[in-house]
Amino acid sequence: MNYYSETRFNNWVNKIREANVDLEDADSLVVFDQMMEDFVVACFNVIRAAKEREITKKDALAELERMEEILNTKVSFDDPFKSDFFDFVKEGLKVVVKSAKYCVEGKISKKSINALIKEAVAKERKGDFEGAFDTIARAGAKVFKGEKLPENVEVPEDGMVLNWVDGIDAINTVMLLMEIDSPSDEEI
C-alpha cells in the first residue's frame, strides 16, 4: 500500500526546479497546481480505498500520516520565489491531508463551508493558528465528501487561512474534474 511516495514527491520537486517560474505569467505556475492536484488524487484514493474496505481505516490513517511526513521533507530552491511558493503549496497540502483524515474518520462538520472559513479567519485573528488550521481542514473534509467550495469565499490575503483555503480549492478542483470524467448513467 503506497498511495504517494517520496519518489513521486521528489519528481514534483525536480519539475519545479526545472520550471521557468515567472510571477507575471500565471501559466508558469501550473506545475504547482499540478503537484497539488496529484497529491489530492492520492488522498482521495486513500479515502476511497477505506470506504470500499480495500484497506482498514487504521491503515488509511497510517498511509495519510506517511504522506504527511513526506510533506515535512525540507526542500530548498535557488530561486527564493520558488521556495516561498513551494512553502505556500505545502501548507495547502497539509490541510488536504488533515481533511482526508477527517473524511476517513467520518468527522464531518454540520456547519456550512462558508461558516467554517469565517470561523477559521476569526481564530487566526485571535492567534489560534492550530484552531484555524483544524477548522479549515473540517471544511476540506466536506469538499472531499462532495460539497462544492463556494465561489464567494472572502479570505484576507495576508494570513495563513488563504494558504489553507488554496488546499481546499485544490480538493474542489479535483472533485469537479472527477465528476466531469465519471461516466453518466446513460454512458454505462
Buried (B, 14 or more C-beta within 10 A) or exposed (E): EEBBEEEBBEEBBEEBBEBEBEEEEEEEBEBBBEBBBBBBBBBBBBBBBBBEEEBEEEBBBBBBEBBBEBBEEEBEBEBEEBBEBBEBBBBBBBBBBBBBBBBBEEEBBEBEBBEBBBBBBBBBEEEBBEBBBBBBBBBBBBBBBEBEBEEEBEBEEEBBBBBBBBBBBBBBBBBEEEEEEEEEEEEE
